[in-house]
Amino acid sequence: MTEQDHEGHDHHPHGSTEERSTAPQSAYTPKQIAIGAVIALVGIAITFGVPLAVLL
């Protein structure tokens, strides 16, 4: 594909002025952080709690 062929495409214009945002760079709300922490704690409890309960 030559440069001339590429310039004719309108589906991804070059030089866009819109700001790009990706997940790791986006700010998280306190609610999202709390939900994530609860999910992590439940996962840790299951991961370590079930094997310990089986051993007892």
C-alpha distance matrix in Angstrom:
0.0 3.8 6.7 8.2 6.1 6.9 10.4 11.3 11.8 15.5 16.0 15.6 16.5 16.6 20.0 22.0 25.7 26.7 28.2 26.6 29.2 29.2 32.3 33.7 33.7 35.3 39.1 41.2 44.3 47.7 47.8 44.5 45.8 49.1 47.5 45.4 48.6 50.6 48.0 47.8 51.6 51.9 49.4 51.4 54.7 53.5 52.0 55.3 57.8 57.4 57.9 60.8 62.4 62.2 63.9 66.8
3.8 0.0 3.8 5.4 5.3 6.4 8.9 10.7 12.1 15.7 16.9 16.2 16.2 15.8 18.9 21.4 24.9 26.4 28.1 26.9 29.8 30.2 33.5 34.8 34.5 36.2 39.9 42.3 45.3 48.8 49.1 45.9 47.2 50.6 49.3 47.2 50.3 52.4 50.0 49.8 53.6 54.1 51.7 53.6 56.9 55.9 54.5 57.6 60.2 60.0 60.5 63.3 65.0 64.9 66.5 69.4
6.7 3.8 0.0 3.8 5.4 5.1 6.3 9.1 10.8 13.8 15.4 14.2 13.5 12.6 15.5 18.2 21.7 23.5 25.2 24.5 27.6 28.4 31.9 33.1 32.4 34.0 37.7 40.3 43.3 46.8 47.3 44.3 45.6 49.1 47.9 45.9 49.0 51.3 49.1 48.9 52.7 53.3 51.1 52.9 56.3 55.5 54.2 57.3 59.9 59.9 60.4 63.1 64.8 65.0 66.6 69.3
8.2 5.4 3.8 0.0 3.8 5.4 5.3 7.0 9.7 12.9 15.2 14.7 13.8 13.7 16.5 19.0 22.5 24.4 26.6 26.1 29.4 30.4 33.9 35.5 34.6 36.0 39.6 42.2 45.0 48.6 48.9 46.0 47.6 51.0 49.7 48.0 51.1 53.3 51.1 51.2 55.0 55.5 53.4 55.4 58.7 57.8 56.6 59.8 62.3 62.2 62.9 65.6 67.2 67.4 69.1 71.8
6.1 5.3 5.4 3.8 0.0 3.8 5.6 5.8 7.7 11.4 13.1 13.3 13.3 14.0 17.3 19.2 22.9 24.3 26.5 25.6 28.6 29.4 32.7 34.5 34.0 35.2 38.9 41.1 43.9 47.5 47.6 44.6 46.3 49.6 48.1 46.3 49.6 51.6 49.2 49.4 53.2 53.5 51.4 53.5 56.7 55.7 54.5 57.8 60.2 60.0 60.7 63.5 65.0 65.0 66.9 69.6
6.9 6.4 5.1 5.4 3.8 0.0 3.8 5.5 6.0 9.3 10.6 10.0 10.1 10.5 14.0 15.9 19.6 20.9 22.9 21.9 24.9 25.7 29.1 30.8 30.2 31.5 35.1 37.5 40.3 43.9 44.1 41.1 42.7 46.0 44.6 42.9 46.1 48.2 45.9 46.0 49.8 50.3 48.2 50.3 53.5 52.6 51.5 54.7 57.1 57.0 57.8 60.5 62.0 62.2 64.0 66.7
10.4 8.9 6.3 5.3 5.6 3.8 0.0 3.8 5.6 8.0 10.4 9.8 8.5 9.0 12.1 14.1 17.6 19.4 21.8 21.5 24.8 26.1 29.6 31.4 30.4 31.5 35.0 37.6 40.2 43.9 44.2 41.4 43.1 46.5 45.3 43.7 46.9 49.1 47.0 47.3 51.0 51.6 49.7 51.8 55.0 54.3 53.3 56.5 58.8 58.9 59.8 62.4 63.9 64.2 66.1 68.6
11.3 10.7 9.1 7.0 5.8 5.5 3.8 0.0 3.8 6.5 9.4 10.1 9.5 11.3 14.4 15.7 19.2 20.6 23.3 23.0 26.2 27.5 30.8 33.0 32.1 32.8 36.3 38.6 41.1 44.8 44.8 42.1 44.1 47.3 45.8 44.5 47.9 49.8 47.6 48.2 51.9 52.2 50.4 52.7 55.8 54.9 54.1 57.4 59.6 59.5 60.6 63.3 64.5 64.8 66.9 69.3
11.8 12.1 10.8 9.7 7.7 6.0 5.6 3.8 0.0 3.8 5.7 6.9 7.4 9.9 13.4 13.9 17.6 18.3 20.9 20.3 23.2 24.3 27.5 29.9 29.2 29.8 33.3 35.4 37.9 41.5 41.4 38.6 40.7 43.8 42.3 40.9 44.4 46.2 44.0 44.6 48.3 48.5 46.8 49.2 52.1 51.2 50.5 53.9 55.9 55.8 57.0 59.7 60.9 61.2 63.3 65.7
15.5 15.7 13.8 12.9 11.4 9.3 8.0 6.5 3.8 0.0 3.8 5.6 5.7 9.1 12.1 11.7 15.1 15.6 18.6 18.3 21.2 22.8 25.9 28.5 27.6 27.7 31.1 33.2 35.4 39.2 39.0 36.4 38.7 41.8 40.3 39.2 42.7 44.4 42.4 43.2 46.9 47.1 45.7 48.1 51.0 50.2 49.8 53.1 55.0 55.0 56.4 59.0 60.0 60.5 62.7 65.0
16.0 16.9 15.4 15.2 13.1 10.6 10.4 9.4 5.7 3.8 0.0 3.8 6.3 9.7 12.8 11.7 15.1 14.7 17.2 16.3 18.8 20.0 22.9 25.7 25.1 25.2 28.6 30.5 32.7 36.4 36.0 33.4 35.6 38.6 37.0 35.9 39.4 41.0 38.9 39.8 43.5 43.6 42.0 44.6 47.4 46.5 46.1 49.5 51.3 51.3 52.7 55.3 56.3 56.8 59.0 61.3
15.6 16.2 14.2 14.7 13.3 10.0 9.8 10.1 6.9 5.6 3.8 0.0 3.8 6.5 9.5 8.8 12.4 12.3 14.5 13.5 16.3 17.5 20.8 23.2 22.4 22.8 26.4 28.5 31.1 34.7 34.7 32.0 33.9 37.2 35.8 34.4 37.8 39.7 37.8 38.3 42.0 42.5 40.9 43.2 46.1 45.5 44.9 48.1 50.2 50.3 51.6 54.1 55.3 55.9 58.0 60.2
16.5 16.2 13.5 13.8 13.3 10.1 8.5 9.5 7.4 5.7 6.3 3.8 0.0 3.8 6.6 6.5 10.2 11.1 13.8 13.7 17.0 18.9 22.4 24.6 23.3 23.7 27.1 29.7 32.1 35.8 36.1 33.6 35.5 38.8 37.7 36.4 39.7 41.8 40.1 40.6 44.2 44.9 43.4 45.6 48.6 48.2 47.6 50.7 52.8 53.1 54.4 56.8 58.1 58.8 60.8 63.0
16.6 15.8 12.6 13.7 14.0 10.5 9.0 11.3 9.9 9.1 9.7 6.5 3.8 0.0 3.8 5.6 9.2 10.9 13.0 13.0 16.6 18.5 22.2 23.8 22.2 23.2 26.6 29.5 32.1 35.8 36.5 33.9 35.4 38.9 38.1 36.6 39.7 42.1 40.4 40.6 44.3 45.2 43.6 45.5 48.7 48.5 47.7 50.7 52.9 53.4 54.6 56.8 58.3 59.1 60.9 63.1
20.0 18.9 15.5 16.5 17.3 14.0 12.1 14.4 13.4 12.1 12.8 9.5 6.6 3.8 0.0 3.8 6.4 9.0 11.0 11.9 15.7 18.1 21.9 23.2 21.1 22.1 25.2 28.4 30.9 34.5 35.5 33.2 34.6 38.1 37.7 36.3 39.2 41.8 40.4 40.6 44.1 45.3 44.0 45.7 48.9 48.9 48.2 51.0 53.2 54.0 55.2 57.2 58.8 59.8 61.5 63.6
22.0 21.4 18.2 19.0 19.2 15.9 14.1 15.7 13.9 11.7 11.7 8.8 6.5 5.6 3.8 0.0 3.8 5.6 8.2 9.5 13.2 16.0 19.6 21.4 19.2 19.6 22.7 25.7 28.0 31.7 32.5 30.3 31.9 35.4 34.9 33.7 36.8 39.1 37.9 38.3 41.8 42.9 41.7 43.6 46.7 46.7 46.2 49.1 51.1 51.9 53.3 55.3 56.7 57.8 59.6 61.6
25.7 24.9 21.7 22.5 22.9 19.6 17.6 19.2 17.6 15.1 15.1 12.4 10.2 9.2 6.4 3.8 0.0 3.8 6.4 9.0 12.6 15.9 19.3 20.9 18.2 18.4 21.0 24.2 26.3 29.9 31.0 29.1 30.7 34.1 34.0 33.0 35.9 38.4 37.5 37.9 41.2 42.5 41.7 43.4 46.4 46.7 46.4 49.1 51.0 52.1 53.6 55.3 56.7 58.1 59.8 61.6
26.7 26.4 23.5 24.4 24.3 20.9 19.4 20.6 18.3 15.6 14.7 12.3 11.1 10.9 9.0 5.6 3.8 0.0 3.8 6.3 9.5 12.9 16.1 18.1 15.6 15.2 17.9 20.9 22.9 26.6 27.5 25.6 27.3 30.7 30.4 29.5 32.5 34.8 33.9 34.5 37.8 39.0 38.3 40.2 43.0 43.3 43.1 45.9 47.7 48.7 50.3 52.1 53.4 54.8 56.6 58.3
28.2 28.1 25.2 26.6 26.5 22.9 21.8 23.3 20.9 18.6 17.2 14.5 13.8 13.0 11.0 8.2 6.4 3.8 0.0 3.8 6.5 10.2 13.3 14.8 12.0 12.0 14.7 17.9 20.2 23.8 25.0 23.0 24.4 27.9 27.8 26.8 29.5 32.1 31.3 31.7 34.9 36.4 35.6 37.3 40.2 40.7 40.4 43.0 44.9 46.1 47.6 49.2 50.7 52.2 53.8 55.5
26.6 26.9 24.5 26.1 25.6 21.9 21.5 23.0 20.3 18.3 16.3 13.5 13.7 13.0 11.9 9.5 9.0 6.3 3.8 0.0 3.8 6.9 10.4 12.1 9.9 10.3 13.6 16.6 19.3 22.9 23.8 21.4 22.7 26.3 25.9 24.5 27.4 30.0 28.9 29.1 32.5 33.8 32.8 34.5 37.5 37.9 37.4 40.1 42.1 43.1 44.6 46.3 47.8 49.1 50.8 52.6
29.2 29.8 27.6 29.4 28.6 24.9 24.8 26.2 23.2 21.2 18.8 16.3 17.0 16.6 15.7 13.2 12.6 9.5 6.5 3.8 0.0 3.8 6.8 8.7 6.8 6.7 10.2 12.9 15.8 19.4 20.3 17.7 18.9 22.5 22.2 20.8 23.6 26.2 25.2 25.4 28.8 30.1 29.2 30.9 33.9 34.3 33.9 36.5 38.5 39.6 41.1 42.8 44.2 45.7 47.3 49.1
29.2 30.2 28.4 30.4 29.4 25.7 26.1 27.5 24.3 22.8 20.0 17.5 18.9 18.5 18.1 16.0 15.9 12.9 10.2 6.9 3.8 0.0 3.8 5.9 5.6 6.3 10.1 12.1 15.4 18.6 19.4 16.3 17.3 20.9 20.2 18.4 21.3 23.9 22.5 22.5 26.0 27.3 26.0 27.7 30.8 31.1 30.5 33.2 35.3 36.4 37.7 39.5 41.0 42.3 44.0 45.8
32.3 33.5 31.9 33.9 32.7 29.1 29.6 30.8 27.5 25.9 22.9 20.8 22.4 22.2 21.9 19.6 19.3 16.1 13.3 10.4 6.8 3.8 0.0 3.8 5.4 5.2 8.3 9.3 12.7 15.6 16.2 12.8 13.7 17.3 16.6 14.6 17.5 20.1 18.7 18.7 22.2 23.5 22.4 24.1 27.2 27.5 27.1 29.8 31.7 32.8 34.3 36.0 37.4 38.9 40.5 42.3
33.7 34.8 33.1 35.5 34.5 30.8 31.4 33.0 29.9 28.5 25.7 23.2 24.6 23.8 23.2 21.4 20.9 18.1 14.8 12.1 8.7 5.9 3.8 0.0 3.8 5.6 8.1 9.3 13.1 15.5 16.7 13.5 13.3 17.0 16.9 14.4 16.7 19.8 18.7 18.0 21.4 23.2 21.9 23.1 26.3 27.0 26.2 28.6 30.8 32.2 33.4 34.9 36.6 38.1 39.5 41.3
33.7 34.5 32.4 34.6 34.0 30.2 30.4 32.1 29.2 27.6 25.1 22.4 23.3 22.2 21.1 19.2 18.2 15.6 12.0 9.9 6.8 5.6 5.4 3.8 0.0 3.8 6.6 9.3 12.9 15.6 17.4 14.7 14.6 18.4 18.8 16.8 19.0 22.1 21.5 20.9 24.1 26.1 25.2 26.2 29.4 30.3 29.7 31.9 34.0 35.6 36.9 38.2 39.9 41.6 42.9 44.5
35.3 36.2 34.0 36.0 35.2 31.5 31.5 32.8 29.8 27.7 25.2 22.8 23.7 23.2 22.1 19.6 18.4 15.2 12.0 10.3 6.7 6.3 5.2 5.6 3.8 0.0 3.8 6.5 9.8 13.0 14.4 12.0 12.6 16.3 16.6 15.3 17.7 20.5 20.1 20.2 23.2 25.0 24.5 25.9 28.8 29.7 29.6 31.8 33.6 35.2 36.8 38.0 39.5 41.3 42.8 44.3
39.1 39.9 37.7 39.6 38.9 35.1 35.0 36.3 33.3 31.1 28.6 26.4 27.1 26.6 25.2 22.7 21.0 17.9 14.7 13.6 10.2 10.1 8.3 8.1 6.6 3.8 0.0 3.8 6.7 9.7 11.7 9.9 10.3 13.8 14.8 13.9 15.9 18.7 19.0 19.2 21.8 23.8 23.9 25.0 27.6 29.0 29.1 31.0 32.6 34.5 36.2 37.1 38.5 40.6 42.1 43.2
41.2 42.3 40.3 42.2 41.1 37.5 37.6 38.6 35.4 33.2 30.5 28.5 29.7 29.5 28.4 25.7 24.2 20.9 17.9 16.6 12.9 12.1 9.3 9.3 9.3 6.5 3.8 0.0 3.8 6.6 8.1 6.2 6.7 10.1 11.0 10.4 12.5 15.1 15.5 16.0 18.5 20.4 20.7 22.0 24.3 25.7 26.2 28.1 29.4 31.3 33.3 34.1 35.2 37.5 39.1 40.0
44.3 45.3 43.3 45.0 43.9 40.3 40.2 41.1 37.9 35.4 32.7 31.1 32.1 32.1 30.9 28.0 26.3 22.9 20.2 19.3 15.8 15.4 12.7 13.1 12.9 9.8 6.7 3.8 0.0 3.8 5.3 5.2 6.4 8.8 10.1 10.8 12.5 14.5 15.6 16.7 18.6 20.3 21.3 22.7 24.5 26.1 27.0 28.8 29.6 31.6 34.0 34.5 35.3 37.8 39.5 40.2
47.7 48.8 46.8 48.6 47.5 43.9 43.9 44.8 41.5 39.2 36.4 34.7 35.8 35.8 34.5 31.7 29.9 26.6 23.8 22.9 19.4 18.6 15.6 15.5 15.6 13.0 9.7 6.6 3.8 0.0 3.8 5.5 5.0 6.2 8.6 9.9 10.5 12.3 14.3 15.2 16.4 18.4 19.9 20.9 22.4 24.4 25.5 26.9 27.5 29.8 32.1 32.3 33.1 35.8 37.4 37.8
47.8 49.1 47.3 48.9 47.6 44.1 44.2 44.8 41.4 39.0 36.0 34.7 36.1 36.5 35.5 32.5 31.0 27.5 25.0 23.8 20.3 19.4 16.2 16.7 17.4 14.4 11.7 8.1 5.3 3.8 0.0 3.8 5.4 5.1 6.2 8.6 9.9 10.7 12.4 14.2 15.4 16.7 18.4 20.0 21.1 22.8 24.3 25.9 26.2 28.2 30.8 31.2 31.6 34.3 36.2 36.5
44.5 45.9 44.3 46.0 44.6 41.1 41.4 42.1 38.6 36.4 33.4 32.0 33.6 33.9 33.2 30.3 29.1 25.6 23.0 21.4 17.7 16.3 12.8 13.5 14.7 12.0 9.9 6.2 5.2 5.5 3.8 0.0 3.8 5.5 5.2 6.2 8.6 10.0 10.7 12.2 14.3 15.5 16.5 18.4 20.0 21.3 22.4 24.4 25.1 26.8 29.3 30.1 30.7 33.0 35.0 35.7
45.8 47.2 45.6 47.6 46.3 42.7 43.1 44.1 40.7 38.7 35.6 33.9 35.5 35.4 34.6 31.9 30.7 27.3 24.4 22.7 18.9 17.3 13.7 13.3 14.6 12.6 10.3 6.7 6.4 5.0 5.4 3.8 0.0 3.8 5.5 5.1 6.1 8.7 10.0 10.5 12.3 14.3 15.3 16.4 18.3 20.0 20.9 22.5 23.3 25.5 27.7 28.2 29.1 31.6 33.2 33.9
49.1 50.6 49.1 51.0 49.6 46.0 46.5 47.3 43.8 41.8 38.6 37.2 38.8 38.9 38.1 35.4 34.1 30.7 27.9 26.3 22.5 20.9 17.3 17.0 18.4 16.3 13.8 10.1 8.8 6.2 5.1 5.5 3.8 0.0 3.8 5.4 5.1 6.2 8.6 9.8 10.5 12.3 14.2 15.3 16.4 18.4 19.8 21.2 21.5 23.7 26.2 26.4 27.0 29.8 31.4 31.8
47.5 49.3 47.9 49.7 48.1 44.6 45.3 45.8 42.3 40.3 37.0 35.8 37.7 38.1 37.7 34.9 34.0 30.4 27.8 25.9 22.2 20.2 16.6 16.9 18.8 16.6 14.8 11.0 10.1 8.6 6.2 5.2 5.5 3.8 0.0 3.8 5.5 5.2 6.2 8.6 10.0 10.7 12.3 14.3 15.4 16.7 18.3 20.2 20.4 22.1 24.8 25.5 25.8 28.3 30.3 30.8
45.4 47.2 45.9 48.0 46.3 42.9 43.7 44.5 40.9 39.2 35.9 34.4 36.4 36.6 36.3 33.7 33.0 29.5 26.8 24.5 20.8 18.4 14.6 14.4 16.8 15.3 13.9 10.4 10.8 9.9 8.6 6.2 5.1 5.4 3.8 0.0 3.8 5.5 5.1 6.1 8.6 10.0 10.5 12.3 14.2 15.4 16.3 18.4 19.2 21.0 23.3 24.1 25.0 27.2 29.0 29.9
48.6 50.3 49.0 51.1 49.6 46.1 46.9 47.9 44.4 42.7 39.4 37.8 39.7 39.7 39.2 36.8 35.9 32.5 29.5 27.4 23.6 21.3 17.5 16.7 19.0 17.7 15.9 12.5 12.5 10.5 9.9 8.6 6.1 5.1 5.5 3.8 0.0 3.8 5.5 5.0 6.1 8.6 9.8 10.5 12.2 14.2 15.1 16.5 17.2 19.6 21.7 22.1 23.1 25.6 27.1 27.8
50.6 52.4 51.3 53.3 51.6 48.2 49.1 49.8 46.2 44.4 41.0 39.7 41.8 42.1 41.8 39.1 38.4 34.8 32.1 30.0 26.2 23.9 20.1 19.8 22.1 20.5 18.7 15.1 14.5 12.3 10.7 10.0 8.7 6.2 5.2 5.5 3.8 0.0 3.8 5.4 5.1 6.2 8.6 9.9 10.5 12.3 14.1 15.5 15.5 17.6 20.3 20.6 21.0 23.6 25.5 25.9
48.0 50.0 49.1 51.1 49.2 45.9 47.0 47.6 44.0 42.4 38.9 37.8 40.1 40.4 40.4 37.9 37.5 33.9 31.3 28.9 25.2 22.5 18.7 18.7 21.5 20.1 19.0 15.5 15.6 14.3 12.4 10.7 10.0 8.6 6.2 5.1 5.5 3.8 0.0 3.8 5.5 5.2 6.2 8.7 9.9 10.6 12.2 14.4 14.7 16.2 18.8 19.8 20.3 22.4 24.5 25.4
47.8 49.8 48.9 51.2 49.4 46.0 47.3 48.2 44.6 43.2 39.8 38.3 40.6 40.6 40.6 38.3 37.9 34.5 31.7 29.1 25.4 22.5 18.7 18.0 20.9 20.2 19.2 16.0 16.7 15.2 14.2 12.2 10.5 9.8 8.6 6.1 5.0 5.4 3.8 0.0 3.8 5.5 5.1 6.2 8.6 9.9 10.4 12.3 13.5 15.4 17.3 18.2 19.3 21.5 23.1 24.2
51.6 53.6 52.7 55.0 53.2 49.8 51.0 51.9 48.3 46.9 43.5 42.0 44.2 44.3 44.1 41.8 41.2 37.8 34.9 32.5 28.8 26.0 22.2 21.4 24.1 23.2 21.8 18.5 18.6 16.4 15.4 14.3 12.3 10.5 10.0 8.6 6.1 5.1 5.5 3.8 0.0 3.8 5.4 5.1 6.0 8.6 9.7 10.6 11.1 13.6 15.8 16.0 16.9 19.6 21.0 21.6
51.9 54.1 53.3 55.5 53.5 50.3 51.6 52.2 48.5 47.1 43.6 42.5 44.9 45.2 45.3 42.9 42.5 39.0 36.4 33.8 30.1 27.3 23.5 23.2 26.1 25.0 23.8 20.4 20.3 18.4 16.7 15.5 14.3 12.3 10.7 10.0 8.6 6.2 5.2 5.5 3.8 0.0 3.8 5.5 5.1 6.2 8.5 10.1 9.8 11.5 14.3 14.9 15.2 17.6 19.7 20.3
49.4 51.7 51.1 53.4 51.4 48.2 49.7 50.4 46.8 45.7 42.0 40.9 43.4 43.6 44.0 41.7 41.7 38.3 35.6 32.8 29.2 26.0 22.4 21.9 25.2 24.5 23.9 20.7 21.3 19.9 18.4 16.5 15.3 14.2 12.3 10.5 9.8 8.6 6.2 5.1 5.4 3.8 0.0 3.8 5.4 5.2 6.0 8.7 9.6 10.7 12.9 14.2 15.1 16.9 18.8 20.2
51.4 53.6 52.9 55.4 53.5 50.3 51.8 52.7 49.2 48.1 44.6 43.2 45.6 45.5 45.7 43.6 43.4 40.2 37.3 34.5 30.9 27.7 24.1 23.1 26.2 25.9 25.0 22.0 22.7 20.9 20.0 18.4 16.4 15.3 14.3 12.3 10.5 9.9 8.7 6.2 5.1 5.5 3.8 0.0 3.8 5.4 5.0 6.1 7.8 10.0 11.4 12.1 13.7 15.8 17.1 18.4
54.7 56.9 56.3 58.7 56.7 53.5 55.0 55.8 52.1 51.0 47.4 46.1 48.6 48.7 48.9 46.7 46.4 43.0 40.2 37.5 33.9 30.8 27.2 26.3 29.4 28.8 27.6 24.3 24.5 22.4 21.1 20.0 18.3 16.4 15.4 14.2 12.2 10.5 9.9 8.6 6.0 5.1 5.4 3.8 0.0 3.8 5.5 5.5 5.1 7.7 10.0 10.1 10.9 13.5 15.1 15.7
53.5 55.9 55.5 57.8 55.7 52.6 54.3 54.9 51.2 50.2 46.5 45.5 48.2 48.5 48.9 46.7 46.7 43.3 40.7 37.9 34.3 31.1 27.5 27.0 30.3 29.7 29.0 25.7 26.1 24.4 22.8 21.3 20.0 18.4 16.7 15.4 14.2 12.3 10.6 9.9 8.6 6.2 5.2 5.4 3.8 0.0 3.8 5.6 5.1 5.6 8.3 9.7 10.1 11.8 14.1 15.3
52.0 54.5 54.2 56.6 54.5 51.5 53.3 54.1 50.5 49.8 46.1 44.9 47.6 47.7 48.2 46.2 46.4 43.1 40.4 37.4 33.9 30.5 27.1 26.2 29.7 29.6 29.1 26.2 27.0 25.5 24.3 22.4 20.9 19.8 18.3 16.3 15.1 14.1 12.2 10.4 9.7 8.5 6.0 5.0 5.5 3.8 0.0 3.8 5.9 6.3 7.3 9.2 10.8 11.9 13.5 15.4
55.3 57.6 57.3 59.8 57.8 54.7 56.5 57.4 53.9 53.1 49.5 48.1 50.7 50.7 51.0 49.1 49.1 45.9 43.0 40.1 36.5 33.2 29.8 28.6 31.9 31.8 31.0 28.1 28.8 26.9 25.9 24.4 22.5 21.2 20.2 18.4 16.5 15.5 14.4 12.3 10.6 10.1 8.7 6.1 5.5 5.6 3.8 0.0 3.8 5.8 5.8 6.3 8.7 10.4 11.1 12.8
57.8 60.2 59.9 62.3 60.2 57.1 58.8 59.6 55.9 55.0 51.3 50.2 52.8 52.9 53.2 51.1 51.0 47.7 44.9 42.1 38.5 35.3 31.7 30.8 34.0 33.6 32.6 29.4 29.6 27.5 26.2 25.1 23.3 21.5 20.4 19.2 17.2 15.5 14.7 13.5 11.1 9.8 9.6 7.8 5.1 5.1 5.9 3.8 0.0 3.8 5.7 5.2 6.0 8.6 10.0 10.7
57.4 60.0 59.9 62.2 60.0 57.0 58.9 59.5 55.8 55.0 51.3 50.3 53.1 53.4 54.0 51.9 52.1 48.7 46.1 43.1 39.6 36.4 32.8 32.2 35.6 35.2 34.5 31.3 31.6 29.8 28.2 26.8 25.5 23.7 22.1 21.0 19.6 17.6 16.2 15.4 13.6 11.5 10.7 10.0 7.7 5.6 6.3 5.8 3.8 0.0 3.8 5.5 5.1 6.2 8.8 10.2
57.9 60.5 60.4 62.9 60.7 57.8 59.8 60.6 57.0 56.4 52.7 51.6 54.4 54.6 55.2 53.3 53.6 50.3 47.6 44.6 41.1 37.7 34.3 33.4 36.9 36.8 36.2 33.3 34.0 32.1 30.8 29.3 27.7 26.2 24.8 23.3 21.7 20.3 18.8 17.3 15.8 14.3 12.9 11.4 10.0 8.3 7.3 5.8 5.7 3.8 0.0 3.8 5.4 5.1 6.4 8.9
60.8 63.3 63.1 65.6 63.5 60.5 62.4 63.3 59.7 59.0 55.3 54.1 56.8 56.8 57.2 55.3 55.3 52.1 49.2 46.3 42.8 39.5 36.0 34.9 38.2 38.0 37.1 34.1 34.5 32.3 31.2 30.1 28.2 26.4 25.5 24.1 22.1 20.6 19.8 18.2 16.0 14.9 14.2 12.1 10.1 9.7 9.2 6.3 5.2 5.5 3.8 0.0 3.8 5.4 5.2 6.5
62.4 65.0 64.8 67.2 65.0 62.0 63.9 64.5 60.9 60.0 56.3 55.3 58.1 58.3 58.8 56.7 56.7 53.4 50.7 47.8 44.2 41.0 37.4 36.6 39.9 39.5 38.5 35.2 35.3 33.1 31.6 30.7 29.1 27.0 25.8 25.0 23.1 21.0 20.3 19.3 16.9 15.2 15.1 13.7 10.9 10.1 10.8 8.7 6.0 5.1 5.4 3.8 0.0 3.8 5.5 5.3
62.2 64.9 65.0 67.4 65.0 62.2 64.2 64.8 61.2 60.5 56.8 55.9 58.8 59.1 59.8 57.8 58.1 54.8 52.2 49.1 45.7 42.3 38.9 38.1 41.6 41.3 40.6 37.5 37.8 35.8 34.3 33.0 31.6 29.8 28.3 27.2 25.6 23.6 22.4 21.5 19.6 17.6 16.9 15.8 13.5 11.8 11.9 10.4 8.6 6.2 5.1 5.4 3.8 0.0 3.8 5.5
63.9 66.5 66.6 69.1 66.9 64.0 66.1 66.9 63.3 62.7 59.0 58.0 60.8 60.9 61.5 59.6 59.8 56.6 53.8 50.8 47.3 44.0 40.5 39.5 42.9 42.8 42.1 39.1 39.5 37.4 36.2 35.0 33.2 31.4 30.3 29.0 27.1 25.5 24.5 23.1 21.0 19.7 18.8 17.1 15.1 14.1 13.5 11.1 10.0 8.8 6.4 5.2 5.5 3.8 0.0 3.8
66.8 69.4 69.3 71.8 69.6 66.7 68.6 69.3 65.7 65.0 61.3 60.2 63.0 63.1 63.6 61.6 61.6 58.3 55.5 52.6 49.1 45.8 42.3 41.3 44.5 44.3 43.2 40.0 40.2 37.8 36.5 35.7 33.9 31.8 30.8 29.9 27.8 25.9 25.4 24.2 21.6 20.3 20.2 18.4 15.7 15.3 15.4 12.8 10.7 10.2 8.9 6.5 5.3 5.5 3.8 0.0
